[in-house]
Amino acid sequence: MLKAKTILRLSFFGSIVAWVVLLFTDITVLYSDLKGLPPGVPIWLPRVCLDLFIVCLFYYYRYKIERDENLSFTDLLWKVFATGLIATVVSLVLRLLESLLGNTVLVSNILFTDFIYQINLALFISFLLAAFTAWKRLILYQKSKWLIRIWSVFEVALIFLLIYDGFHIILPETISTLTLVAIGLMVVVLSANMRWVAYLNFKQKWTCILLLLLSFFYLGYFIYTVVRLSDMISSQSSTFFDFNSHVFNLALLSFVLVYSIFSFLVILFNLPTSSVFEQKLEEVINFQRISQSIQTEQNEESVYNILLESSVSTVFADAAWLDIQSANDGHKLYTYRITERESNEIRDHLKNHHVVGALEQSSDRTRNLSKHLASLKGSRFRSLLAFPITVKNQTIGTLALLKELPEGFNKEMTRIVSTFSNQAGISIENFRLMEEAFQNERYKEELKIAKSVQKSLLPQTLEKNSDFEISSFAVSADEVGGDYYDTLRIDENKVALVIADVSGKGTSAAFHMSQMKGIFHSLAQNDLDPKDFMERANKALSFCLERGSFISASFFIIDKRSRQIRYSRAGHCPVLYYNAAAGTTTYLKDKGAALGMVRNKEYGRLVETRELTYQPGDIMFLYTDGITEAKDAKGEEFGYERLTNALKEVTTRSAEEIEKHVIDKLYEFSGTRDINDDYTSMTIKFKESAEQ
C-alpha cells in the first residue's frame, strides 16, 4: 500500500493537473462557441475534468485533515479558516488585478473572465471540501452504527451527484426530486450531531464562534463572486457549464452552510452554561487530585497543600490556611496567599470577640464569619469559612477559607469544600495507613535479611567422628532468634561443642548470637580448658553486651582418645545424659553463672570444669529453655520429666531419630506450631569406635 505522504502528494498533483486540463478545455469550448466553430474537444470534457479535480482534492483533504488524529476541535476549525483565508486572499488579489487593469480590452474579454472564474471556482471548491472533511470529523466524533450508516449513504449520494453532473445524466423529474429531498433530510440529520461542543471550554467556544463567523464571510464572498462571474459568462455563451447548474457543488455548499449555522447557534447558546460546566469540571478535577494524592505525593504536607489549592480554586477564595495539630510536631500552620501574621491576627480577633465553634478543632460546624471580620481593622478579608479535618473520628485540624468581599461564600461553596475536607481526611488517613504499611514492609524485609544472616550463622554441617553421631534442630519464635549451637574440630581427636541462649528475642538477640559465634570460633580452636573458655568469653562479652543482657551457654570438648567429655556450664539448661550401661537418665546440674551476669574477675569462681567418661550407647541431649518451658493449652509446661520420658522411648535409635521423636512429642504436647520461645537442641549418640 502507498504511504499517506505519497497519496497526499499524488492527489495534490492530480488536482492541479485536472484543473489545468479543465481550464484549457473550458476556454476552448467557450471560444469555439463564441466564434461559431466546432470545438476541438468534447463539450463534456470540462465536466469530467471538474469531477476529477473534486475527487483528487477530496483525497488530498482526507489524508491532510481527516486522518490527522492530533487535531483537536478548534484545530479542525483553524484548518478550515486557514484554507478559506488563503482562498479569499488569492481571490482578492485577482480582483485587485482587475481593478488595476481598469476598462482595458483584456478585462472585458470573456475568455479572461472565464479564466478568473475558473480560479475562483477552484478556490471555492477547495474551501468547501476542507470544511466538508472537518465537519465529517466533528459529526463522527462519537460514532454509532446508525450515524455511520447515514453518513455512508450521504457520501454515496454525493458520488451519485458527481457522476450525474460529470456525464450530464437525464433522470425523471420524480427521481431527481426524491433524491434531492433525501439528501436535504440527511444534511439536516447529520448537522444535528453536535456532541463535540460539550467538550469545549469557554475560551474554545469563543474561538470557534469567531472562526465560524469568518467562515460565513468566506462562503458569502465566494457565492457572490462565483455567481457574478458565472452570470457574466453564461449571458454570452449557451455551452458554458456554470456553478449554478452543478448539483454536487450546490449539495456540498448546502451541507457546509447548514452545519456551520447549526454549529454557530449551538455554541452560542451554550456559552452561558460554559462557566458552570467548567466550574463543575474544576471541582471534579480538584476532588480527584485530593483523592489520588495518596498515590502521587510523598508526604502529608503535599496532601495539605493540594487541599488548600483545590479549595481556593474551586470556590474562588482569595486565601486560605490549614491549622494542623499532631502528637509529634505539635501545632503547624500551612498558608496559601496569606501570611502567618495575618492568620494569627484573625484568630486572635475571633478569640477576643468570644466567637466559639468556628476555628476550634473540636467543632463539626461550618461558619460564615463575615460580621466578625468586618470589625477587624487593617485586614483585607471580610469573609471566612471554616471546616474541621477529621481522621479516624478525631479532628486533627481546621481549614479556613477567606474572601475580600463580605458574605462571599454561599451554601453551594460550603457543600463543596465540606466534601473536599472530608475527602482530605480520608486521604490523610489512607496516607498514614500506607506509611504504616510501608514501614511494616520495610521491617519485614529487614527481618528477612536478619533471618538469612542468622541462618548463615548456624552451621550447615556438624563435626563428628567415629565415636559419636550428632543431630541438631532449631526453630525461632520470631523471624529471628537468639539461640545458637555450633561445633568446631580442635584436632583429629577433639571436637568442641557449644549451645547458647541469648536473653531477649528478635534482632538484638540475633546480633548477640553473632557475637557469641565469633567468640566461640576464636577461643575454641586454642584448646582451652572449658572453665578458661567461659572466663575469656565472659570478659569479651562484657564489652559487647548492654547492661541487663546476658547469654547462657554450655561448652563441651569431646576427646576421642580418652573417651572423655570435659565441659563447663554458664547458667544454661542442665544437660540430659543417658547412661546406656545403667539404663538411667541424669540431668547434669553443675554450677555456673550466665555470661555477662558478672562482669569482673569474680566470675571465675562461679564456673567450673567437669569431666565424665562416655560409653557406647550413651546419649547426651543439649537444649534451650524454650523446649522445657513450652506450654500446652492449659498452661502446663512440657518440663524435664516429659523430656526424659521422650528420650527413654527411643534410646536405641540413631541421633537423628531420637531428636525427631523428642521434637514430635514436644509439638504433640503443645498442640500448635506457634511457639513463644525458640526451640533448639543437639543430640549426641555415642557408639563403638570404628578403630576398636
C-alpha positions as CSV (number, residue, x, y, z in Angstrom):
1,M,0.0,0.0,0.0
2,L,1.1,3.5,-0.7
3,K,2.2,5.6,2.2
4,A,0.0,8.5,3.3
5,K,2.5,11.2,2.2
6,T,2.8,9.6,-1.2
7,I,-1.0,9.6,-1.6
8,L,-1.1,13.2,-0.3
9,R,1.4,14.4,-2.9
10,L,-0.2,12.4,-5.8
11,S,-3.7,13.7,-5.0
12,F,-2.5,17.3,-4.8
13,F,-0.6,17.0,-8.1
14,G,-3.6,15.2,-9.7
15,S,-5.9,18.0,-8.6
16,I,-3.6,20.6,-10.2
17,V,-3.3,18.6,-13.5
18,A,-7.1,18.1,-13.5
19,W,-7.7,21.8,-13.0
20,V,-5.3,22.8,-15.8
21,V,-7.0,20.5,-18.2
22,L,-10.4,21.8,-17.0
23,L,-9.2,25.4,-17.7
24,F,-7.8,24.6,-21.1
25,T,-10.9,22.6,-22.3
26,D,-13.4,25.0,-20.9
27,I,-11.8,28.0,-22.6
28,T,-11.5,26.0,-25.8
29,V,-15.2,25.1,-25.7
30,L,-16.2,28.7,-24.8
31,Y,-14.0,30.2,-27.6
32,S,-15.4,27.8,-30.2
33,D,-19.0,28.7,-29.1
34,L,-18.3,32.4,-29.3
35,K,-16.7,32.0,-32.8
36,G,-19.4,29.6,-34.0
37,L,-16.7,26.9,-34.7
38,P,-16.9,23.2,-33.8
39,P,-15.0,22.7,-30.5
40,G,-11.6,20.9,-30.7
41,V,-12.5,18.9,-27.6
42,P,-15.7,17.1,-26.4
43,I,-18.1,19.5,-24.7
44,W,-18.5,17.0,-21.8
45,L,-14.7,17.0,-21.0
46,P,-14.8,20.1,-18.8
47,R,-17.5,18.4,-16.6
48,V,-15.3,15.3,-16.3
49,C,-12.2,17.3,-15.5
50,L,-14.1,19.1,-12.8
51,D,-15.2,15.8,-11.3
52,L,-11.6,14.6,-11.3
53,F,-10.4,17.8,-9.7
54,I,-13.0,17.3,-6.9
55,V,-12.1,13.7,-6.4
56,C,-8.3,14.4,-6.2
57,L,-8.9,17.3,-3.8
58,F,-11.2,15.2,-1.7
59,Y,-8.5,12.6,-1.2
60,Y,-6.0,15.3,-0.5
61,Y,-8.0,16.7,2.4
62,R,-8.9,13.2,3.5
63,Y,-5.2,12.5,4.3
64,K,-4.5,16.1,5.3
65,I,-7.3,16.6,7.8
66,E,-9.5,13.5,8.3
67,R,-6.7,11.1,9.2
68,D,-4.7,13.5,11.3
69,E,-5.6,12.2,14.8
70,N,-3.6,15.0,16.6
71,L,-6.1,17.7,15.5
72,S,-8.5,18.9,18.2
73,F,-11.9,20.5,17.6
74,T,-10.5,24.0,17.4
75,D,-7.6,22.8,15.2
76,L,-10.1,21.5,12.7
77,L,-11.8,24.9,12.6
78,W,-8.4,26.5,12.2
79,K,-7.7,24.3,9.2
80,V,-11.0,25.4,7.6
81,F,-10.3,29.0,8.5
82,A,-6.7,28.9,7.1
83,T,-8.0,27.3,3.8
84,G,-10.7,29.9,3.5
85,L,-8.2,32.7,4.3
86,I,-5.7,31.6,1.6
87,A,-8.5,31.2,-1.0
88,T,-10.0,34.6,-0.2
89,V,-6.7,36.3,-0.3
90,V,-5.9,34.8,-3.7
91,S,-9.4,35.8,-4.9
92,L,-9.0,39.4,-3.6
93,V,-5.6,39.6,-5.3
94,L,-7.3,38.7,-8.6
95,R,-9.9,41.4,-8.0
96,L,-7.2,43.9,-7.3
97,L,-5.6,42.9,-10.6
98,E,-8.9,43.5,-12.4
99,S,-9.2,46.9,-10.7
100,L,-5.7,47.8,-11.8
101,L,-6.4,46.9,-15.3
102,G,-9.5,49.1,-15.4
103,N,-11.6,49.1,-18.6
104,T,-9.0,47.6,-20.8
105,V,-9.8,45.1,-23.6
106,L,-8.4,42.3,-21.5
107,V,-10.8,42.8,-18.6
108,S,-13.8,43.0,-20.9
109,N,-12.7,39.8,-22.7
110,I,-15.0,36.9,-21.9
111,L,-12.1,34.4,-22.0
112,F,-10.2,36.3,-19.4
113,T,-13.4,36.4,-17.3
114,D,-13.7,32.6,-17.6
115,F,-10.1,32.3,-16.5
116,I,-10.8,34.3,-13.4
117,Y,-14.0,32.4,-12.8
118,Q,-12.2,29.0,-13.0
119,I,-9.6,30.1,-10.5
120,N,-12.3,31.4,-8.1
121,L,-14.4,28.2,-8.6
122,A,-11.3,26.0,-7.8
123,L,-10.6,28.1,-4.6
124,F,-14.3,27.9,-3.6
125,I,-14.5,24.1,-4.0
126,S,-11.2,23.7,-2.2
127,F,-12.6,25.6,0.8
128,L,-15.9,23.6,0.7
129,L,-14.1,20.3,0.6
130,A,-11.8,21.3,3.5
131,A,-14.9,22.3,5.5
132,F,-16.7,19.1,4.4
133,T,-13.8,16.9,5.7
134,A,-13.6,18.9,9.0
135,W,-17.3,18.7,9.6
136,K,-17.1,14.9,9.0
137,R,-14.6,14.6,11.8
138,L,-16.8,16.6,14.1
139,I,-20.0,14.7,13.2
140,L,-18.4,11.3,13.7
141,Y,-16.6,12.2,16.9
142,Q,-18.9,9.8,18.9
143,K,-19.7,7.2,16.4
144,S,-22.8,4.9,16.4
145,K,-23.9,2.3,13.9
146,W,-26.9,4.3,12.6
147,L,-24.7,7.5,12.3
148,I,-22.1,5.8,10.3
149,R,-24.7,4.2,8.0
150,I,-26.4,7.6,7.4
151,W,-23.0,9.2,6.6
152,S,-22.1,6.3,4.2
153,V,-25.4,6.8,2.4
154,F,-24.8,10.5,2.3
155,E,-21.4,10.1,0.7
156,V,-22.8,7.6,-1.9
157,A,-25.5,10.1,-2.7
158,L,-22.8,12.8,-3.3
159,I,-20.8,10.4,-5.5
160,F,-24.0,9.8,-7.5
161,L,-24.5,13.6,-7.9
162,L,-20.9,13.9,-9.0
163,I,-21.4,11.2,-11.7
164,Y,-24.7,12.8,-12.6
165,D,-23.1,16.2,-13.2
166,G,-20.0,14.8,-14.9
167,F,-21.9,12.8,-17.6
168,H,-25.0,15.0,-17.7
169,I,-27.3,12.1,-17.0
170,I,-31.0,12.9,-17.6
171,L,-33.3,11.4,-14.8
172,P,-37.1,11.6,-14.5
173,E,-38.2,14.6,-12.5
174,T,-39.7,12.5,-9.7
175,I,-36.4,10.6,-9.1
176,S,-34.5,13.8,-9.2
177,T,-36.8,15.5,-6.7
178,L,-36.8,12.5,-4.3
179,T,-33.0,12.3,-4.4
180,L,-32.6,16.0,-3.6
181,V,-35.2,15.7,-0.7
182,A,-33.4,12.7,0.7
183,I,-30.1,14.5,0.6
184,G,-31.6,17.5,2.2
185,L,-33.0,15.4,5.1
186,M,-29.6,13.7,5.6
187,V,-28.0,17.1,5.7
188,V,-30.3,18.2,8.5
189,V,-30.0,14.9,10.4
190,L,-26.2,14.9,10.2
191,S,-26.0,18.6,11.1
192,A,-27.8,17.9,14.3
193,N,-24.8,15.9,15.7
194,M,-23.1,18.5,17.9
195,R,-21.8,16.3,20.8
196,W,-18.3,17.7,20.4
197,V,-19.5,21.2,21.5
198,A,-19.9,19.9,25.1
199,Y,-16.2,19.3,25.4
200,L,-15.2,22.9,24.6
201,N,-14.4,25.3,27.4
202,F,-15.4,28.9,27.5
203,K,-12.4,30.2,25.6
204,Q,-12.5,27.5,23.0
205,K,-16.2,28.3,22.3
206,W,-15.4,31.9,21.7
207,T,-12.6,30.9,19.3
208,C,-15.0,28.6,17.4
209,I,-17.6,31.3,17.1
210,L,-15.0,33.7,15.7
211,L,-13.8,31.1,13.2
212,L,-17.3,30.2,12.1
213,L,-18.1,33.9,11.6
214,L,-15.1,34.2,9.3
215,S,-16.2,31.0,7.5
216,F,-19.6,32.6,6.9
217,F,-17.8,35.6,5.4
218,Y,-15.7,33.3,3.1
219,L,-18.9,31.5,2.0
220,G,-20.7,34.7,1.3
221,Y,-17.8,36.2,-0.6
222,F,-17.3,33.2,-2.8
223,I,-21.0,32.7,-3.5
224,Y,-21.2,36.3,-4.6
225,T,-18.0,36.2,-6.7
226,V,-18.7,32.9,-8.4
227,V,-22.3,33.6,-9.2
228,R,-21.5,37.1,-10.5
229,L,-18.8,35.7,-12.8
230,S,-20.9,32.8,-14.0
231,D,-23.8,35.1,-14.9
232,M,-21.4,37.3,-16.9
233,I,-20.2,34.3,-18.9
234,S,-23.5,32.4,-19.3
235,S,-25.1,35.5,-20.7
236,Q,-22.7,35.3,-23.7
237,S,-22.4,31.5,-24.1
238,S,-25.0,28.8,-24.1
239,T,-22.5,26.0,-23.7
240,F,-20.9,27.4,-20.5
241,F,-21.2,25.0,-17.6
242,D,-21.6,27.2,-14.6
243,F,-21.7,26.7,-10.8
244,N,-25.4,27.1,-10.5
245,S,-26.1,24.1,-12.7
246,H,-23.6,21.8,-10.9
247,V,-25.8,19.8,-8.4
248,F,-22.9,18.3,-6.5
249,N,-21.5,21.8,-5.8
250,L,-24.9,23.0,-4.6
251,A,-25.3,20.0,-2.3
252,L,-21.8,20.4,-0.9
253,L,-22.4,24.1,-0.3
254,S,-25.7,23.3,1.4
255,F,-24.2,20.8,3.8
256,V,-21.2,23.1,4.7
257,L,-23.5,26.1,5.2
258,V,-26.2,24.2,7.2
259,Y,-23.7,22.5,9.6
260,S,-21.8,25.9,10.0
261,I,-25.1,27.5,11.0
262,F,-26.0,24.7,13.4
263,S,-22.6,24.8,15.0
264,F,-22.6,28.5,15.4
265,L,-26.1,28.5,17.1
266,V,-25.4,25.6,19.4
267,I,-22.1,27.1,20.6
268,L,-23.6,30.5,21.0
269,F,-26.5,29.1,23.1
270,N,-24.1,27.0,25.2
271,L,-21.9,30.0,26.1
272,P,-23.9,31.0,29.3
273,T,-23.5,27.4,30.7
274,S,-19.8,27.1,29.9
275,S,-18.6,28.7,33.1
276,V,-20.9,26.5,35.2
277,F,-19.7,23.3,33.5
278,E,-16.1,24.4,33.8
279,Q,-16.5,25.1,37.5
280,K,-18.1,21.6,37.9
281,L,-15.2,20.1,35.9
282,E,-12.8,22.0,38.1
283,E,-14.5,20.6,41.2
284,V,-14.2,17.1,39.8
285,I,-10.5,17.5,38.9
286,N,-9.7,19.0,42.3
287,F,-11.6,16.3,44.1
288,Q,-9.7,13.7,42.0
289,R,-6.4,15.4,43.0
290,I,-7.2,15.1,46.6
291,S,-8.4,11.5,46.2
292,Q,-5.3,10.5,44.3
293,S,-2.8,12.4,46.5
294,I,-2.1,9.2,48.4
295,Q,-0.7,7.7,45.2
296,T,1.2,10.7,43.8
297,E,2.5,12.5,46.9
298,Q,5.4,11.7,49.2
299,N,4.2,13.1,52.5
300,E,1.3,14.5,54.4
301,E,2.4,18.1,53.7
302,S,1.8,17.6,50.0
303,V,-1.8,16.5,50.7
304,Y,-2.3,19.6,52.8
305,N,-1.0,21.9,50.0
306,I,-3.3,20.2,47.5
307,L,-6.3,20.6,49.8
308,L,-5.5,24.4,50.1
309,E,-5.0,24.9,46.4
310,S,-8.0,22.9,45.4
311,S,-10.4,24.5,47.9
312,V,-9.3,28.0,47.0
313,S,-9.6,27.5,43.2
314,T,-13.0,25.7,43.4
315,V,-14.8,28.4,45.5
316,F,-12.8,31.3,44.1
317,A,-11.4,32.2,47.5
318,D,-8.7,34.8,47.9
319,A,-6.7,33.0,50.6
320,A,-6.7,30.0,53.0
321,W,-4.8,28.5,55.9
322,L,-4.7,25.0,57.4
323,D,-4.1,24.6,61.1
324,I,-2.9,21.0,61.9
325,Q,-2.3,19.6,65.4
326,S,-0.2,16.4,65.7
327,A,1.2,14.5,68.7
328,N,4.7,14.5,67.2
329,D,5.1,18.0,65.7
330,G,2.5,19.9,67.8
331,H,0.9,23.0,66.2
332,K,1.7,23.6,62.5
333,L,0.2,26.2,60.2
334,Y,0.0,25.9,56.3
335,T,-0.9,29.1,54.5
336,Y,-2.0,30.0,50.9
337,R,-1.9,33.6,49.7
338,I,-1.9,34.8,53.3
339,T,0.9,35.4,55.7
340,E,1.1,33.6,59.1
341,R,0.9,37.0,60.8
342,E,-2.4,37.8,59.1
343,S,-3.9,34.4,60.0
344,N,-2.8,34.9,63.7
345,E,-4.4,38.3,63.8
346,I,-7.7,36.9,62.5
347,R,-7.6,34.0,65.0
348,D,-6.8,36.3,67.9
349,H,-9.6,38.7,66.8
350,L,-12.1,35.9,66.9
351,K,-10.8,34.7,70.2
352,N,-11.0,38.2,71.7
353,H,-14.6,38.5,70.5
354,H,-15.5,35.2,72.0
355,V,-16.5,33.6,68.7
356,V,-16.9,29.9,69.7
357,G,-17.3,26.9,67.4
358,A,-15.6,28.3,64.3
359,L,-11.9,27.5,64.4
360,E,-11.9,25.1,67.4
361,Q,-10.7,21.7,66.3
362,S,-13.5,20.1,68.4
363,S,-16.2,21.7,66.2
364,D,-18.0,19.9,63.5
365,R,-19.8,23.1,62.2
366,T,-19.0,25.4,59.3
367,R,-19.4,29.1,59.8
368,N,-19.5,32.2,57.5
369,L,-18.0,34.8,59.8
370,S,-18.4,38.0,57.8
371,K,-19.9,40.0,60.6
372,H,-17.0,39.3,62.9
373,L,-14.3,40.1,60.3
374,A,-16.0,43.4,59.5
375,S,-14.8,44.8,62.8
376,L,-11.1,43.7,62.2
377,K,-9.2,46.8,61.2
378,G,-6.4,46.6,58.8
379,S,-7.4,43.3,57.4
380,R,-8.2,42.9,53.7
381,F,-10.5,39.9,54.3
382,R,-14.2,40.2,55.1
383,S,-15.5,36.6,54.7
384,L,-14.2,33.4,56.4
385,L,-15.4,29.9,56.1
386,A,-14.0,27.2,58.4
387,F,-14.1,23.4,58.2
388,P,-12.8,20.6,60.5
389,I,-10.3,18.0,59.1
390,T,-11.2,14.6,60.7
391,V,-9.1,11.4,60.7
392,K,-10.5,8.3,62.4
393,N,-13.3,10.3,64.1
394,Q,-10.7,12.7,65.6
395,T,-10.4,16.3,64.4
396,I,-6.7,16.9,63.6
397,G,-7.0,20.4,62.2
398,T,-9.1,23.2,60.7
399,L,-9.3,24.5,57.1
400,A,-10.1,28.2,56.8
401,L,-11.0,30.0,53.5
402,L,-11.1,33.7,53.1
403,K,-12.5,36.3,50.7
404,E,-12.0,40.0,50.5
405,L,-15.8,40.6,49.9
406,P,-18.4,40.3,52.7
407,E,-20.8,37.4,52.6
408,G,-18.6,35.9,49.8
409,F,-19.5,32.2,50.4
410,N,-22.8,30.6,49.6
411,K,-24.3,27.2,50.5
412,E,-23.1,25.6,47.4
413,M,-19.5,26.6,48.1
414,T,-19.9,25.4,51.7
415,R,-21.1,22.0,50.5
416,I,-18.2,21.6,48.0
417,V,-15.4,22.5,50.4
418,S,-17.0,20.4,53.1
419,T,-16.8,17.4,50.7
420,F,-13.2,18.3,50.0
421,S,-12.4,18.4,53.7
422,N,-13.9,15.0,54.3
423,Q,-12.1,13.6,51.4
424,A,-8.8,15.1,52.6
425,G,-9.4,13.5,55.9
426,I,-9.8,10.1,54.2
427,S,-6.7,10.7,52.0
428,I,-4.6,11.6,55.1
429,E,-5.9,8.6,56.9
430,N,-5.1,6.4,53.9
431,F,-1.7,8.1,53.6
432,R,-0.9,7.3,57.2
433,L,-2.1,3.7,56.8
434,M,0.0,3.4,53.7
435,E,3.1,4.8,55.5
436,E,2.5,2.3,58.3
437,A,2.2,-0.5,55.7
438,F,5.4,0.7,54.1
439,Q,7.1,0.7,57.5
440,N,5.9,-2.8,58.1
441,E,7.0,-4.0,54.7
442,R,10.5,-2.5,55.4
443,Y,10.5,-4.2,58.8
444,K,9.6,-7.5,57.2
445,E,12.3,-7.1,54.6
446,E,14.8,-6.3,57.3
447,L,13.7,-9.4,59.3
448,K,14.1,-11.5,56.1
449,I,17.6,-10.2,55.8
450,A,18.3,-10.8,59.5
451,K,16.8,-14.3,59.2
452,S,19.1,-15.0,56.3
453,V,22.1,-13.7,58.2
454,Q,21.1,-15.8,61.3
455,K,20.7,-18.9,59.2
456,S,24.2,-18.4,57.8
457,L,25.5,-18.1,61.4
458,L,24.2,-21.6,62.3
459,P,26.4,-24.4,61.0
460,Q,25.2,-26.2,57.8
461,T,27.1,-29.4,58.8
462,L,28.3,-30.5,62.2
463,E,31.6,-32.0,63.2
464,K,31.6,-35.7,64.2
465,N,34.0,-38.7,64.5
466,S,33.9,-42.4,64.7
467,D,32.9,-42.3,68.4
468,F,29.6,-40.4,68.0
469,E,26.9,-39.1,65.7
470,I,25.2,-35.8,66.1
471,S,22.0,-34.1,65.0
472,S,20.5,-30.7,65.6
473,F,17.2,-28.8,65.4
474,A,16.4,-25.1,65.6
475,V,13.3,-23.0,65.1
476,S,12.7,-19.4,66.1
477,A,9.6,-17.9,67.7
478,D,10.1,-14.7,65.8
479,E,11.6,-14.1,62.3
480,V,15.0,-14.2,64.0
481,G,16.0,-15.8,67.3
482,G,18.8,-15.8,69.9
483,D,19.6,-19.5,70.2
484,Y,23.0,-20.7,69.0
485,Y,24.7,-24.0,68.6
486,D,27.9,-25.0,66.8
487,T,30.8,-27.4,66.6
488,L,34.5,-27.0,65.9
489,R,37.2,-29.6,65.3
490,I,40.2,-28.8,67.5
491,D,42.4,-31.6,66.3
492,E,41.9,-35.2,64.9
493,N,40.8,-36.4,68.4
494,K,39.0,-33.4,69.9
495,V,35.7,-31.7,68.9
496,A,34.3,-28.7,70.6
497,L,30.5,-28.2,71.0
498,V,28.6,-25.2,72.2
499,I,24.9,-24.4,72.8
500,A,23.8,-20.9,74.0
501,D,20.7,-18.9,74.6
502,V,20.8,-15.1,74.4
503,S,18.4,-13.2,76.7
504,G,15.6,-11.5,74.8
505,K,14.3,-12.1,71.3
506,G,14.3,-10.6,67.8
507,T,17.1,-8.8,66.0
508,S,19.0,-7.7,69.1
509,A,19.2,-11.4,70.3
510,A,20.3,-12.4,66.8
511,F,23.0,-9.7,66.9
512,H,24.4,-11.0,70.2
513,M,24.2,-14.5,68.8
514,S,26.6,-13.5,66.1
515,Q,29.0,-12.1,68.8
516,M,28.9,-15.5,70.5
517,K,29.7,-17.3,67.3
518,G,32.8,-15.1,66.8
519,I,33.9,-15.7,70.4
520,F,33.4,-19.5,70.1
521,H,35.4,-19.8,66.9
522,S,38.2,-17.6,68.1
523,L,38.6,-19.3,71.5
524,A,37.7,-22.9,71.0
525,Q,40.4,-23.6,68.4
526,N,43.0,-22.7,71.2
527,D,42.1,-26.0,73.0
528,L,41.3,-24.1,76.2
529,D,40.0,-25.7,79.3
530,P,36.2,-25.3,79.4
531,K,36.4,-23.1,82.5
532,D,39.0,-20.8,80.8
533,F,36.9,-20.7,77.8
534,M,34.0,-19.4,79.9
535,E,36.1,-16.8,81.7
536,R,37.5,-15.4,78.5
537,A,34.1,-15.4,76.8
538,N,32.6,-13.6,79.7
539,K,35.3,-11.0,79.6
540,A,34.9,-10.4,75.8
541,L,31.1,-10.2,76.1
542,S,31.3,-7.7,79.0
543,F,32.5,-5.2,76.4
544,C,29.7,-6.1,73.9
545,L,26.5,-6.7,75.8
546,E,24.5,-3.9,77.1
547,R,23.6,-3.8,80.8
548,G,20.8,-6.3,81.6
549,S,21.7,-8.6,78.7
550,F,23.3,-12.0,79.2
551,I,24.0,-15.3,77.4
552,S,23.6,-18.7,79.0
553,A,25.8,-21.3,77.4
554,S,27.3,-24.8,77.8
555,F,30.7,-25.7,76.3
556,F,31.9,-29.2,75.7
557,I,35.1,-30.9,74.5
558,I,34.8,-34.5,73.4
559,D,38.1,-36.3,73.4
560,K,38.0,-39.4,71.3
561,R,41.3,-40.8,72.6
562,S,40.4,-40.7,76.3
563,R,36.7,-41.2,75.6
564,Q,36.1,-38.3,78.0
565,I,33.8,-35.2,77.9
566,R,35.1,-32.1,79.6
567,Y,32.5,-29.4,79.9
568,S,31.6,-26.2,81.7
569,R,28.1,-24.7,82.2
570,A,27.4,-21.0,82.3
571,G,23.8,-20.7,83.6
572,H,22.4,-22.9,80.8
573,C,19.9,-25.7,81.0
574,P,21.3,-28.8,82.6
575,V,22.4,-31.5,80.2
576,L,20.2,-34.6,79.9
577,Y,22.5,-37.5,79.9
578,Y,21.5,-41.2,79.3
579,N,23.8,-43.9,80.6
580,A,23.3,-46.9,78.4
581,A,25.0,-49.4,80.7
582,A,22.9,-48.5,83.8
583,G,19.8,-47.6,81.7
584,T,19.4,-44.3,83.6
585,T,19.0,-40.7,82.7
586,T,20.5,-37.8,84.6
587,Y,20.4,-34.0,84.5
588,L,23.9,-32.6,84.9
589,K,23.2,-29.7,87.2
590,D,26.6,-28.1,87.6
591,K,27.2,-24.6,88.9
592,G,27.8,-21.7,86.6
593,A,26.6,-18.1,86.0
594,A,25.5,-16.9,82.6
595,L,27.9,-14.9,80.5
596,G,27.6,-11.2,81.1
597,M,25.9,-11.5,84.5
598,V,29.1,-10.8,86.5
599,R,31.5,-8.5,84.7
600,N,34.6,-8.8,86.8
601,K,37.3,-11.2,87.9
602,E,35.0,-12.8,90.4
603,Y,33.3,-14.6,87.5
604,G,36.0,-17.4,87.5
605,R,34.8,-18.6,90.9
606,L,31.3,-19.1,89.5
607,V,32.1,-21.6,86.8
608,E,33.9,-25.0,86.9
609,T,35.1,-27.7,84.6
610,R,33.5,-31.1,84.9
611,E,34.5,-34.5,83.3
612,L,32.7,-37.6,82.5
613,T,33.5,-40.8,80.6
614,Y,31.2,-41.9,77.8
615,Q,30.4,-45.4,76.8
616,P,28.8,-46.8,73.6
617,G,25.1,-46.2,73.6
618,D,25.2,-43.2,75.8
619,I,23.2,-40.2,74.7
620,M,23.8,-36.5,75.5
621,F,20.8,-34.2,74.8
622,L,21.5,-30.5,74.8
623,Y,18.7,-28.0,74.6
624,T,17.5,-24.5,75.4
625,D,14.8,-23.5,77.8
626,G,12.2,-22.9,75.1
627,I,11.8,-26.7,75.0
628,T,11.2,-27.4,78.7
629,E,9.1,-24.3,79.2
630,A,6.8,-24.9,76.2
631,K,3.2,-24.9,77.3
632,D,0.0,-26.7,76.3
633,A,-3.5,-25.1,76.0
634,K,-3.9,-25.4,79.8
635,G,-0.7,-23.5,80.5
636,E,1.2,-26.6,81.8
637,E,4.9,-26.8,80.8
638,F,6.5,-29.6,78.9
639,G,9.1,-29.9,81.7
640,Y,12.1,-32.1,82.5
641,E,10.1,-35.3,83.2
642,R,8.4,-35.3,79.8
643,L,11.7,-34.6,78.1
644,T,13.3,-37.6,80.0
645,N,10.4,-39.9,79.1
646,A,10.5,-38.9,75.4
647,L,14.3,-39.7,75.3
648,K,13.9,-43.0,77.1
649,E,11.4,-44.2,74.5
650,V,14.0,-44.1,71.6
651,T,17.4,-44.7,73.2
652,T,18.2,-47.5,70.8
653,R,17.7,-45.3,67.7
654,S,20.1,-43.0,65.8
655,A,20.7,-39.4,66.9
656,E,18.6,-38.0,64.1
657,E,15.6,-40.3,65.0
658,I,16.0,-39.6,68.7
659,E,15.8,-35.8,68.1
660,K,12.9,-36.1,65.7
661,H,10.9,-38.2,68.3
662,V,11.6,-35.7,71.1
663,I,10.5,-32.7,68.9
664,D,7.4,-34.5,67.7
665,K,6.4,-35.2,71.3
666,L,7.0,-31.6,72.1
667,Y,4.7,-30.4,69.3
668,E,2.1,-33.0,70.2
669,F,2.1,-31.7,73.8
670,S,1.8,-28.0,72.9
671,G,-0.8,-28.7,70.2
672,T,0.4,-25.9,68.0
673,R,3.3,-24.9,65.7
674,D,3.1,-21.3,67.0
675,I,5.8,-21.1,69.7
676,N,6.5,-18.4,72.3
677,D,10.2,-19.1,72.6
678,D,13.0,-20.5,70.4
679,Y,13.3,-24.3,70.2
680,T,17.0,-25.5,69.8
681,S,18.5,-28.9,70.6
682,M,21.6,-31.0,69.9
683,T,21.5,-34.8,70.2
684,I,24.9,-36.7,70.5
685,K,24.7,-40.5,70.3
686,F,27.9,-42.3,71.3
687,K,28.8,-45.6,69.6
688,E,31.5,-48.2,69.3
689,S,34.7,-46.7,67.8
690,A,35.5,-47.9,64.4
691,E,39.1,-48.1,65.4
692,Q,38.4,-50.6,68.1
